[in-house]
Amino acid sequence: MLDMDLLKREEVEIEIFDLPGRRVWSKSSDTYLKERVEMDLSSANKGIYLMKVKIAGITWVQKLVKE
């Protein structure tokens, strides 16, 4: 789950990749302001994933571990 609390409405793109680089989940939205995004990774194997979030032209990556 990802909680976002933005100061203004922004276009948001969220992608989750496994370590070999295959996209396993993604979601784009025209606008978010204060929102909770649920990411269903129930079909993904246990392991390490990378979550890429792009907001207003800024991209950051966070490591996720599914146990």
Buried (B, 14 or more C-beta within 10 A) or exposed (E): EBEBEBEEEBEBEBBBBBEEEEEBBEEEBEEBEEEEBEBEBEEBEEEEBBBBBBBEEEEEEEEBEBE
